[in-house]
Amino acid sequence: MHVRPLAEDDAAVWQVLMWEGVEDFPSAFLMSKSEVESMTPDRCRSALAQGNTYGVVSHNSELLGFASLHLWSLERIQHRADIGPFFIRSVHQGTGAADVLMQALAAGAQAAGVNWLDLWVAEANKRAQAFYARHGFRPIGRREDAMRIAGVSETDVLMTRHLTPHLEAAGQGG
């Protein structure tokens, strides 16, 4: 399997995975199922045209999952990037696809000069938190009432990963 940027031609299959994601893991997505279903093909192509969504693809070109890497253009925060959403289809969880995707995102962020990766994860999603911890993320905060799913308040945990630990050891890290 390998990781590649998703392009406008991937819009239809990406929307299917978005729908699967909000169906299987609603707290991992800001959009609701009805919002994903109402996305037009043009809206899907436009989202992928931004160039910040990456797919992990099998040897036979099946899209196993995707994630977005949000790089900041503002000078004061260019050293940070956000990941989200991060989704692997249920049938491919535990196959290493998530590891391949996360490693590619971290490498891409580091190549872009990013020092810190941030992401939000549902407080109740202990499996995802454990996965992120295995990849060097640590919890640094909480956001109560981060979203409401069917009227139920959800709390998110902010996790961060330092990509250049040698700066931290030298007393220069943030």
N, CA, C and O atoms as a DFTB+ gen file, in Angstrom:
696 C
 N C O
     1  1       0.847      -1.185       0.000
     2  2       0.000       0.000       0.000
     3  2       0.883       1.235       0.000
     4  3       2.036       1.200       0.432
     5  1       0.320       2.322      -0.492
     6  2       1.062       3.576      -0.562
     7  2       0.095       4.747      -0.348
     8  3      -1.125       4.584      -0.373
     9  1       0.676       5.921      -0.139
    10  2      -0.110       7.138       0.091
    11  2       0.102       8.072      -1.083
    12  3       1.214       8.224      -1.589
    13  1      -0.988       8.695      -1.506
    14  2      -0.899       9.678      -2.587
    15  2      -1.919      10.782      -2.333
    16  3      -2.929      10.564      -1.665
    17  1      -1.645      11.975      -2.874
    18  2      -2.652      13.039      -2.769
    19  2      -3.908      12.625      -3.532
    20  3      -3.819      12.048      -4.616
    21  1      -5.060      12.915      -2.973
    22  2      -6.305      12.665      -3.690
    23  2      -6.557      13.834      -4.633
    24  3      -6.318      14.992      -4.291
    25  1      -7.037      13.513      -5.814
    26  2      -7.278      14.514      -6.853
    27  2      -8.773      14.599      -7.141
    28  3      -9.570      13.820      -6.619
    29  1      -9.124      15.544      -7.965
    30  2     -10.534      15.749      -8.309
    31  2     -11.184      14.481      -8.861
    32  3     -12.376      14.255      -8.650
    33  1     -10.411      13.655      -9.564
    34  2     -10.942      12.398     -10.108
    35  2     -11.349      11.407      -9.021
    36  3     -12.090      10.461      -9.289
    37  1     -10.871      11.616      -7.807
    38  2     -11.187      10.730      -6.684
    39  2     -12.438      11.164      -5.928
    40  3     -12.801      10.544      -4.929
    41  1     -13.097      12.215      -6.390
    42  2     -14.190      12.827      -5.627
    43  2     -15.304      11.849      -5.278
    44  3     -15.779      11.846      -4.143
    45  1     -15.727      11.028      -6.214
    46  2     -16.862      10.130      -5.954
    47  2     -16.523       9.094      -4.888
    48  3     -17.305       8.873      -3.964
    49  1     -15.365       8.461      -5.013
    50  2     -14.995       7.446      -4.022
    51  2     -14.683       8.093      -2.673
    52  3     -14.966       7.507      -1.628
    53  1     -14.106       9.288      -2.686
    54  2     -13.847      10.017      -1.439
    55  2     -15.159      10.316      -0.719
    56  3     -15.239      10.187       0.503
    57  1     -16.183      10.715      -1.467
    58  2     -17.472      11.005      -0.837
    59  2     -18.068       9.737      -0.217
    60  3     -18.682       9.799       0.848
    61  1     -17.893       8.608      -0.867
    62  2     -18.373       7.340      -0.304
    63  2     -17.667       7.061       1.026
    64  3     -18.304       6.659       2.000
    65  1     -16.350       7.277       1.062
    66  2     -15.619       7.066       2.310
    67  2     -16.019       8.079       3.376
    68  3     -16.087       7.742       4.558
    69  1     -16.282       9.313       2.967
    70  2     -16.783      10.308       3.928
    71  2     -18.097       9.820       4.531
    72  3     -18.297       9.907       5.742
    73  1     -18.986       9.312       3.692
    74  2     -20.272       8.822       4.168
    75  2     -20.070       7.646       5.123
    76  3     -20.697       7.586       6.180
    77  1     -19.185       6.702       4.746
    78  2     -18.888       5.570       5.635
    79  2     -18.350       6.069       6.968
    80  3     -18.719       5.565       8.029
    81  1     -17.477       7.061       6.900
    82  2     -16.881       7.597       8.118
    83  2     -17.896       8.207       9.058
    84  3     -17.888       7.917      10.254
    85  1     -18.770       9.051       8.532
    86  2     -19.761       9.691       9.414
    87  2     -20.794       8.678       9.891
    88  3     -21.411       8.871      10.939
    89  1     -20.986       7.610       9.140
    90  2     -21.899       6.543       9.562
    91  2     -21.268       5.707      10.684
    92  3     -21.907       5.444      11.703
    93  1     -20.006       5.291      10.486
    94  2     -19.334       4.399      11.438
    95  2     -18.726       5.124      12.634
    96  3     -18.727       4.593      13.745
    97  1     -18.207       6.328      12.417
    98  2     -17.504       7.077      13.461
    99  2     -17.933       8.541      13.434
   100  3     -17.126       9.407      13.096
   101  1     -19.171       8.832      13.778
   102  2     -19.680      10.202      13.643
   103  2     -18.876      11.247      14.410
   104  3     -18.792      12.395      13.972
   105  1     -18.289      10.880      15.537
   106  2     -17.548      11.873      16.320
   107  2     -16.187      12.196      15.717
   108  3     -15.504      13.100      16.200
   109  1     -15.777      11.478      14.672
   110  2     -14.500      11.750      14.017
   111  2     -14.628      12.775      12.893
   112  3     -13.629      13.169      12.293
   113  1     -15.848      13.203      12.611
   114  2     -16.089      14.127      11.505
   115  2     -16.892      15.322      11.992
   116  3     -17.806      15.174      12.803
   117  1     -16.555      16.493      11.502
   118  2     -17.326      17.687      11.837
   119  2     -18.638      17.722      11.072
   120  3     -19.629      18.267      11.559
   121  1     -18.651      17.146       9.879
   122  2     -19.865      17.146       9.059
   123  2     -20.801      16.026       9.504
   124  3     -20.359      14.956       9.924
   125  1     -22.085      16.290       9.403
   126  2     -23.085      15.258       9.687
   127  2     -23.295      14.401       8.441
   128  3     -22.837      14.745       7.351
   129  1     -23.994      13.281       8.618
   130  2     -24.290      12.408       7.480
   131  2     -25.094      13.157       6.422
   132  3     -24.822      13.019       5.229
   133  1     -26.073      13.942       6.839
   134  2     -26.884      14.670       5.854
   135  2     -26.050      15.719       5.118
   136  3     -26.279      15.974       3.936
   137  1     -25.091      16.324       5.807
   138  2     -24.221      17.305       5.139
   139  2     -23.322      16.624       4.112
   140  3     -23.102      17.162       3.027
   141  1     -22.804      15.449       4.448
   142  2     -21.981      14.710       3.483
   143  2     -22.829      14.276       2.294
   144  3     -22.401      14.399       1.146
   145  1     -24.031      13.768       2.563
   146  2     -24.913      13.325       1.483
   147  2     -25.302      14.468       0.555
   148  3     -25.523      14.250      -0.636
   149  1     -25.386      15.675       1.085
   150  2     -25.807      16.813       0.262
   151  2     -24.652      17.467      -0.493
   152  3     -24.871      18.416      -1.246
   153  1     -23.428      16.977      -0.306
   154  2     -22.295      17.535      -1.041
   155  2     -22.448      17.213      -2.524
   156  3     -22.611      16.052      -2.902
   157  1     -22.395      18.226      -3.344
   158  2     -22.487      18.028      -4.790
   159  2     -21.157      17.496      -5.321
   160  3     -20.127      17.637      -4.662
   161  1     -21.172      16.890      -6.501
   162  2     -19.907      16.464      -7.101
   163  2     -18.916      17.624      -7.245
   164  3     -17.716      17.447      -7.039
   165  1     -19.422      18.813      -7.600
   166  2     -18.534      19.977      -7.710
   167  2     -17.902      20.323      -6.370
   168  3     -16.718      20.652      -6.306
   169  1     -18.682      20.249      -5.305
   170  2     -18.164      20.543      -3.959
   171  2     -17.089      19.530      -3.564
   172  3     -16.077      19.898      -2.968
   173  1     -17.305      18.268      -3.891
   174  2     -16.316      17.226      -3.589
   175  2     -15.026      17.455      -4.378
   176  3     -13.930      17.367      -3.826
   177  1     -15.164      17.747      -5.662
   178  2     -13.979      18.017      -6.486
   179  2     -13.235      19.244      -5.972
   180  3     -12.004      19.256      -5.932
   181  1     -13.973      20.266      -5.583
   182  2     -13.368      21.490      -5.056
   183  2     -12.596      21.217      -3.766
   184  3     -11.508      21.756      -3.564
   185  1     -13.155      20.389      -2.904
   186  2     -12.473      20.055      -1.646
   187  2     -11.150      19.349      -1.926
   188  3     -10.138      19.649      -1.291
   189  1     -11.154      18.423      -2.863
   190  2      -9.930      17.686      -3.174
   191  2      -8.942      18.524      -3.973
   192  3      -7.738      18.273      -3.917
   193  1      -9.426      19.508      -4.710
   194  2      -8.542      20.376      -5.500
   195  2      -7.626      21.207      -4.609
   196  3      -6.616      21.729      -5.081
   197  1      -7.963      21.335      -3.338
   198  2      -7.108      22.093      -2.419
   199  2      -5.759      21.415      -2.214
   200  3      -4.791      22.062      -1.815
   201  1      -5.694      20.112      -2.485
   202  2      -4.419      19.398      -2.440
   203  2      -3.948      18.981      -1.061
   204  3      -2.788      18.600      -0.906
   205  1      -4.806      19.040      -0.058
   206  2      -4.358      18.697       1.296
   207  2      -4.976      17.403       1.826
   208  3      -4.864      17.107       3.015
   209  1      -5.624      16.635       0.959
   210  2      -6.223      15.371       1.368
   211  2      -5.447      14.236       0.710
   212  3      -5.210      14.238      -0.498
   213  1      -5.060      13.270       1.533
   214  2      -4.220      12.164       1.080
   215  2      -4.946      10.852       1.306
   216  3      -5.661      10.686       2.295
   217  1      -4.758       9.926       0.386
   218  2      -5.377       8.620       0.510
   219  2      -4.340       7.532       0.655
   220  3      -3.266       7.597       0.058
   221  1      -4.666       6.533       1.451
   222  2      -3.844       5.327       1.504
   223  2      -4.531       4.330       0.583
   224  3      -5.718       4.037       0.725
   225  1      -3.755       3.820      -0.361
   226  2      -4.286       3.048      -1.474
   227  2      -3.646       1.660      -1.469
   228  3      -2.446       1.522      -1.231
   229  1      -4.450       0.644      -1.732
   230  2      -3.946      -0.730      -1.776
   231  2      -3.170      -0.976      -3.065
   232  3      -3.140      -0.134      -3.962
   233  1      -2.548      -2.144      -3.133
   234  2      -1.799      -2.508      -4.338
   235  2      -2.694      -2.581      -5.575
   236  3      -2.210      -2.440      -6.698
   237  1      -4.003      -2.800      -5.376
   238  2      -4.926      -2.840      -6.523
   239  2      -5.720      -1.541      -6.670
   240  3      -6.787      -1.526      -7.283
   241  1      -5.195      -0.457      -6.105
   242  2      -5.731       0.907      -6.247
   243  2      -7.027       1.167      -5.490
   244  3      -7.722       2.137      -5.791
   245  1      -7.372       0.329      -4.518
   246  2      -8.552       0.582      -3.690
   247  2      -8.204       1.627      -2.629
   248  3      -7.166       1.535      -1.974
   249  1      -9.070       2.606      -2.469
   250  2      -8.875       3.628      -1.441
   251  2      -9.288       3.037      -0.095
   252  3     -10.458       2.724       0.121
   253  1      -8.313       2.887       0.813
   254  2      -8.542       2.257       2.110
   255  2      -8.909       3.271       3.185
   256  3      -9.552       2.935       4.180
   257  1      -8.495       4.506       2.974
   258  2      -8.758       5.561       3.941
   259  2      -8.155       6.862       3.454
   260  3      -7.524       6.917       2.399
   261  1      -8.360       7.907       4.238
   262  2      -7.848       9.220       3.849
   263  2      -7.653      10.084       5.089
   264  3      -8.170       9.792       6.167
   265  1      -6.901      11.142       4.900
   266  2      -6.721      12.144       5.953
   267  2      -6.373      13.462       5.289
   268  3      -5.848      13.502       4.176
   269  1      -6.677      14.536       5.994
   270  2      -6.310      15.866       5.507
   271  2      -5.219      16.439       6.390
   272  3      -5.238      16.282       7.611
   273  1      -4.270      17.104       5.754
   274  2      -3.167      17.777       6.435
   275  2      -3.298      19.257       6.127
   276  3      -3.130      19.681       4.984
   277  1      -3.598      20.035       7.149
   278  2      -3.839      21.466       6.980
   279  2      -2.589      22.246       7.374
   280  3      -2.267      22.376       8.555
   281  1      -1.890      22.763       6.362
   282  2      -0.711      23.600       6.580
   283  2      -1.161      25.045       6.677
   284  3      -2.081      25.465       5.976
   285  1      -0.521      25.794       7.537
   286  2      -0.890      27.195       7.744
   287  2       0.034      28.111       6.959
   288  3       1.245      27.893       6.926
   289  1      -0.528      29.132       6.328
   290  2       0.278      30.087       5.570
   291  2       0.665      31.305       6.402
   292  3       1.568      32.050       6.021
   293  1       0.002      31.515       7.524
   294  2       0.347      32.655       8.379
   295  2       1.718      32.438       9.008
   296  3       1.982      31.386       9.590
   297  1       2.581      33.429       8.889
   298  2       3.968      33.322       9.325
   299  2       4.115      32.825      10.766
   300  3       4.988      32.006      11.052
   301  1       3.280      33.307      11.657
   302  2       3.439      32.990      13.081
   303  2       3.012      31.571      13.449
   304  3       3.327      31.096      14.540
   305  1       2.309      30.901      12.562
   306  2       1.876      29.533      12.869
   307  2       2.271      28.529      11.787
   308  3       1.739      27.419      11.750
   309  1       3.193      28.907      10.913
   310  2       3.632      27.996       9.854
   311  2       4.346      26.763      10.403
   312  3       4.467      25.754       9.708
   313  1       4.809      26.841      11.624
   314  2       5.528      25.721      12.228
   315  2       4.586      24.628      12.746
   316  3       5.039      23.600      13.250
   317  1       3.268      24.857      12.617
   318  2       2.269      23.890      13.087
   319  2       1.390      23.470      11.913
   320  3       1.244      24.201      10.934
   321  1       0.815      22.290      12.029
   322  2      -0.172      21.814      11.049
   323  2      -1.217      21.000      11.798
   324  3      -0.948      20.456      12.869
   325  1      -2.403      20.924      11.224
   326  2      -3.503      20.155      11.806
   327  2      -3.818      18.961      10.916
   328  3      -3.759      19.044       9.689
   329  1      -4.150      17.860      11.557
   330  2      -4.616      16.669      10.854
   331  2      -6.096      16.504      11.150
   332  3      -6.525      16.635      12.296
   333  1      -6.862      16.222      10.135
   334  2      -8.264      15.909      10.363
   335  2      -9.113      16.219       9.149
   336  3      -8.917      17.241       8.490
   337  1     -10.053      15.345       8.852
   338  2     -10.279      14.083       9.543
   339  2      -9.210      13.053       9.178
   340  3      -8.465      13.222       8.213
   341  1      -9.156      11.998       9.961
   342  2      -8.276      10.850       9.717
   343  2      -9.179       9.632       9.770
   344  3      -9.762       9.334      10.813
   345  1      -9.299       8.924       8.650
   346  2     -10.266       7.826       8.584
   347  2      -9.722       6.655       7.781
   348  3      -9.207       6.822       6.676
   349  1      -9.846       5.469       8.359
   350  2      -9.556       4.216       7.668
   351  2     -10.835       3.391       7.689
   352  3     -11.462       3.239       8.737
   353  1     -11.218       2.864       6.546
   354  2     -12.438       2.040       6.473
   355  2     -12.351       0.907       7.497
   356  3     -11.283       0.337       7.717
   357  1     -13.468       0.597       8.108
   358  2     -13.513      -0.415       9.177
   359  2     -12.859      -1.727       8.760
   360  3     -12.122      -2.327       9.542
   361  1     -13.121      -2.175       7.538
   362  2     -12.579      -3.465       7.091
   363  2     -11.061      -3.441       6.931
   364  3     -10.439      -4.498       6.823
   365  1     -10.456      -2.257       6.913
   366  2      -9.007      -2.153       6.745
   367  2      -8.301      -1.703       8.021
   368  3      -7.082      -1.532       8.025
   369  1      -9.047      -1.512       9.096
   370  2      -8.410      -1.173      10.362
   371  2      -7.655      -2.396      10.867
   372  3      -8.135      -3.525      10.762
   373  1      -6.474      -2.156      11.413
   374  2      -5.642      -3.251      11.895
   375  2      -4.752      -3.874      10.836
   376  3      -4.054      -4.849      11.113
   377  1      -4.764      -3.327       9.626
   378  2      -3.955      -3.881       8.527
   379  2      -2.640      -3.134       8.327
   380  3      -1.820      -3.536       7.501
   381  1      -2.435      -2.063       9.066
   382  2      -1.254      -1.229       8.871
   383  2      -1.526      -0.014       8.005
   384  3      -0.659       0.849       7.867
   385  1      -2.708       0.072       7.421
   386  2      -3.035       1.203       6.546
   387  2      -2.965       2.524       7.306
   388  3      -2.461       3.515       6.778
   389  1      -3.459       2.546       8.524
   390  2      -3.432       3.782       9.313
   391  2      -1.998       4.198       9.618
   392  3      -1.672       5.385       9.580
   393  1      -1.139       3.221       9.921
   394  2       0.264       3.533      10.197
   395  2       0.940       4.140       8.973
   396  3       1.659       5.134       9.079
   397  1       0.705       3.539       7.818
   398  2       1.295       4.043       6.571
   399  2       0.825       5.472       6.315
   400  3       1.624       6.331       5.942
   401  1      -0.459       5.728       6.511
   402  2      -1.008       7.059       6.270
   403  2      -0.436       8.075       7.255
   404  3      -0.035       9.165       6.848
   405  1      -0.392       7.738       8.540
   406  2       0.127       8.683       9.533
   407  2       1.602       8.978       9.292
   408  3       2.027      10.128       9.407
   409  1       2.386       7.962       8.962
   410  2       3.805       8.180       8.684
   411  2       3.995       9.103       7.485
   412  3       4.882       9.957       7.494
   413  1       3.177       8.940       6.468
   414  2       3.271       9.799       5.284
   415  2       2.879      11.234       5.614
   416  3       3.513      12.172       5.130
   417  1       1.846      11.419       6.428
   418  2       1.448      12.776       6.824
   419  2       2.557      13.451       7.612
   420  3       2.872      14.617       7.371
   421  1       3.149      12.730       8.550
   422  2       4.226      13.303       9.357
   423  2       5.426      13.662       8.483
   424  3       6.016      14.730       8.648
   425  1       5.785      12.783       7.563
   426  2       6.912      13.060       6.667
   427  2       6.617      14.262       5.775
   428  3       7.489      15.105       5.560
   429  1       5.400      14.344       5.258
   430  2       5.023      15.485       4.423
   431  2       5.031      16.788       5.192
   432  3       5.470      17.816       4.678
   433  1       4.548      16.747       6.416
   434  2       4.544      17.950       7.251
   435  2       5.968      18.391       7.552
   436  3       6.292      19.575       7.462
   437  1       6.812      17.438       7.909
   438  2       8.199      17.775       8.225
   439  2       8.907      18.341       6.993
   440  3       9.680      19.293       7.109
   441  1       8.655      17.772       5.829
   442  2       9.256      18.277       4.590
   443  2       8.800      19.701       4.291
   444  3       9.522      20.463       3.647
   445  1       7.606      20.062       4.756
   446  2       7.078      21.417       4.557
   447  2       7.566      22.389       5.633
   448  3       7.158      23.550       5.648
   449  1       8.430      21.924       6.529
   450  2       8.970      22.798       7.563
   451  2       8.148      22.856       8.835
   452  3       8.375      23.719       9.683
   453  1       7.200      21.952       8.976
   454  2       6.339      21.918      10.161
   455  2       7.080      21.241      11.310
   456  3       7.761      20.234      11.113
   457  1       6.941      21.804      12.512
   458  2       7.535      21.218      13.709
   459  2       6.524      20.500      14.596
   460  3       6.884      19.590      15.343
   461  1       5.259      20.910      14.514
   462  2       4.223      20.358      15.385
   463  2       3.004      19.928      14.575
   464  3       2.542      20.648      13.689
   465  1       2.495      18.748      14.893
   466  2       1.230      18.272      14.337
   467  2       0.195      18.258      15.453
   468  3       0.469      17.775      16.552
   469  1      -0.980      18.781      15.179
   470  2      -2.077      18.806      16.145
   471  2      -3.281      18.086      15.557
   472  3      -3.480      18.071      14.342
   473  1      -4.076      17.494      16.431
   474  2      -5.338      16.899      16.010
   475  2      -6.281      16.849      17.197
   476  3      -5.862      16.857      18.354
   477  1      -7.554      16.797      16.881
   478  2      -8.605      16.637      17.889
   479  2      -9.181      15.247      17.738
   480  3      -9.370      14.765      16.621
   481  1      -9.462      14.600      18.857
   482  2     -10.046      13.264      18.845
   483  2     -11.111      13.200      19.934
   484  3     -10.964      13.801      20.999
   485  1     -12.171      12.472      19.656
   486  2     -13.244      12.333      20.640
   487  2     -12.690      11.709      21.921
   488  3     -11.973      10.710      21.882
   489  1     -13.033      12.311      23.043
   490  2     -12.559      11.816      24.332
   491  2     -12.963      10.350      24.547
   492  3     -12.221       9.584      25.162
   493  1     -14.118       9.973      24.049
   494  2     -14.605       8.600      24.219
   495  2     -13.905       7.602      23.299
   496  3     -14.039       6.395      23.497
   497  1     -13.162       8.076      22.300
   498  2     -12.526       7.188      21.328
   499  2     -11.127       6.794      21.808
   500  3     -10.120       7.306      21.319
   501  1     -11.088       5.890      22.760
   502  2      -9.815       5.463      23.364
   503  2      -8.933       4.718      22.360
   504  3      -7.707       4.809      22.427
   505  1      -9.543       3.990      21.440
   506  2      -8.754       3.272      20.433
   507  2      -7.971       4.252      19.564
   508  3      -6.786       4.044      19.306
   509  1      -8.628       5.315      19.112
   510  2      -7.937       6.314      18.296
   511  2      -6.862       7.026      19.108
   512  3      -5.768       7.276      18.603
   513  1      -7.162       7.352      20.358
   514  2      -6.161       8.011      21.202
   515  2      -4.927       7.125      21.371
   516  3      -3.800       7.620      21.337
   517  1      -5.130       5.826      21.552
   518  2      -4.000       4.902      21.687
   519  2      -3.192       4.847      20.389
   520  3      -1.962       4.810      20.426
   521  1      -3.873       4.843      19.249
   522  2      -3.183       4.860      17.959
   523  2      -2.327       6.117      17.839
   524  3      -1.152       6.039      17.482
   525  1      -2.914       7.272      18.135
   526  2      -2.161       8.518      18.027
   527  2      -0.988       8.534      19.001
   528  3       0.087       9.025      18.655
   529  1      -1.169       8.012      20.200
   530  2      -0.075       7.950      21.178
   531  2       1.066       7.083      20.647
   532  3       2.234       7.426      20.834
   533  1       0.752       5.979      19.994
   534  2       1.799       5.133      19.397
   535  2       2.592       5.891      18.339
   536  3       3.740       5.551      18.054
   537  1       1.981       6.913      17.760
   538  2       2.661       7.718      16.743
   539  2       3.256       8.996      17.325
   540  3       3.582       9.922      16.583
   541  1       3.397       9.052      18.631
   542  2       4.101      10.159      19.271
   543  2       3.248      11.333      19.691
   544  3       3.784      12.342      20.148
   545  1       1.936      11.237      19.552
   546  2       1.050      12.320      19.987
   547  2       0.807      12.195      21.488
   548  3       0.784      11.095      22.039
   549  1       0.628      13.337      22.133
   550  2       0.288      13.334      23.554
   551  2      -0.854      14.315      23.780
   552  3      -0.946      15.337      23.101
   553  1      -1.721      14.002      24.735
   554  2      -2.846      14.904      25.015
   555  2      -2.364      16.165      25.722
   556  3      -1.545      16.098      26.638
   557  1      -2.880      17.316      25.289
   558  2      -2.490      18.572      25.942
   559  2      -3.684      19.432      26.332
   560  3      -3.509      20.496      26.927
   561  1      -4.889      18.990      26.008
   562  2      -6.050      19.793      26.382
   563  2      -7.354      19.121      26.004
   564  3      -7.377      18.080      25.348
   565  1      -8.434      19.742      26.435
   566  2      -9.781      19.234      26.163
   567  2     -10.648      20.382      25.681
   568  3     -10.440      21.539      26.046
   569  1     -11.616      20.043      24.861
   570  2     -12.627      21.009      24.437
   571  2     -13.987      20.407      24.764
   572  3     -14.465      19.495      24.090
   573  1     -14.596      20.944      25.819
   574  2     -15.922      20.473      26.196
   575  2     -16.947      20.991      25.202
   576  3     -16.799      22.079      24.644
   577  1     -17.984      20.200      24.992
   578  2     -19.053      20.555      24.062
   579  2     -18.477      20.908      22.685
   580  3     -18.919      21.854      22.034
   581  1     -17.482      20.124      22.260
   582  2     -16.808      20.378      20.986
   583  2     -17.763      20.265      19.810
   584  3     -17.678      21.023      18.845
   585  1     -18.665      19.315      19.907
   586  2     -19.694      19.154      18.886
   587  2     -20.889      18.488      19.536
   588  3     -20.802      17.929      20.629
   589  1     -21.999      18.563      18.839
   590  2     -23.218      17.912      19.316
   591  2     -23.717      16.989      18.221
   592  3     -23.989      17.409      17.096
   593  1     -23.830      15.729      18.578
   594  2     -24.304      14.720      17.640
   595  2     -25.674      14.278      18.124
   596  3     -25.811      13.701      19.202
   597  1     -26.686      14.557      17.309
   598  2     -28.083      14.267      17.675
   599  2     -28.415      14.884      19.030
   600  3     -29.113      14.286      19.849
   601  1     -27.901      16.093      19.249
   602  2     -28.196      16.822      20.473
   603  2     -27.357      16.436      21.673
   604  3     -27.508      17.028      22.742
   605  1     -26.470      15.450      21.521
   606  2     -25.634      14.999      22.634
   607  2     -24.262      15.654      22.528
   608  3     -23.597      15.570      21.496
   609  1     -23.850      16.306      23.610
   610  2     -22.569      17.001      23.659
   611  2     -21.408      16.006      23.689
   612  3     -21.440      15.016      24.421
   613  1     -20.389      16.285      22.886
   614  2     -19.180      15.461      22.834
   615  2     -17.984      16.307      23.247
   616  3     -17.891      17.479      22.885
   617  1     -17.078      15.713      24.000
   618  2     -15.838      16.381      24.393
   619  2     -14.708      15.839      23.534
   620  3     -14.631      14.635      23.291
   621  1     -13.828      16.725      23.073
   622  2     -12.663      16.333      22.288
   623  2     -11.394      16.544      23.097
   624  3     -11.344      17.378      24.001
   625  1     -10.375      15.774      22.756
   626  2      -9.050      15.893      23.349
   627  2      -8.119      16.423      22.267
   628  3      -8.101      15.907      21.149
   629  1      -7.345      17.455      22.600
   630  2      -6.322      17.973      21.693
   631  2      -5.048      17.185      21.935
   632  3      -4.554      17.108      23.060
   633  1      -4.520      16.601      20.863
   634  2      -3.263      15.860      20.949
   635  2      -2.259      16.520      20.013
   636  3      -2.622      17.041      18.958
   637  1      -1.000      16.488      20.413
   638  2       0.043      17.128      19.620
   639  2       1.260      16.212      19.524
   640  3       1.507      15.380      20.396
   641  1       2.001      16.387      18.454
   642  2       3.230      15.623      18.238
   643  2       4.314      16.582      17.777
   644  3       4.115      17.359      16.843
   645  1       5.464      16.521      18.442
   646  2       6.604      17.345      18.054
   647  2       7.419      16.563      17.031
   648  3       7.866      15.451      17.313
   649  1       7.612      17.127      15.861
   650  2       8.310      16.430      14.783
   651  2       9.819      16.593      14.838
   652  3      10.547      15.840      14.192
   653  1      10.294      17.566      15.600
   654  2      11.736      17.804      15.683
   655  2      12.163      17.820      17.145
   656  3      12.448      18.887      17.688
   657  1      12.215      16.657      17.794
   658  2      12.509      16.622      19.221
   659  2      13.892      17.129      19.585
   660  3      14.123      17.477      20.743
   661  1      14.822      17.185      18.635
   662  2      16.151      17.699      18.966
   663  2      16.093      19.166      19.388
   664  3      16.923      19.598      20.188
   665  1      15.131      19.948      18.873
   666  2      14.982      21.337      19.301
   667  2      14.521      21.407      20.748
   668  3      14.970      22.267      21.506
   669  1      13.627      20.507      21.130
   670  2      13.126      20.483      22.495
   671  2      14.268      20.169      23.458
   672  3      14.373      20.784      24.519
   673  1      15.121      19.218      23.092
   674  2      16.232      18.836      23.953
   675  2      17.222      19.980      24.120
   676  3      17.871      20.091      25.161
   677  1      17.344      20.823      23.115
   678  2      18.269      21.954      23.180
   679  2      17.645      23.165      23.856
   680  3      18.268      24.224      23.932
   681  1      16.421      23.015      24.346
   682  2      15.764      24.130      25.022
   683  2      15.136      25.127      24.075
   684  3      14.779      26.229      24.491
   685  1      14.989      24.763      22.796
   686  2      14.429      25.679      21.816
   687  2      13.012      25.314      21.428
   688  3      12.353      26.068      20.712
   689  1      12.529      24.167      21.888
   690  2      11.188      23.728      21.513
   691  2      10.132      24.516      22.234
   692  3      10.391      25.168      23.246
   693  1       8.878      24.441      21.668
   694  2       7.780      25.226      22.151
   695  2       7.115      24.720      23.336
   696  3       6.162      25.332      23.818
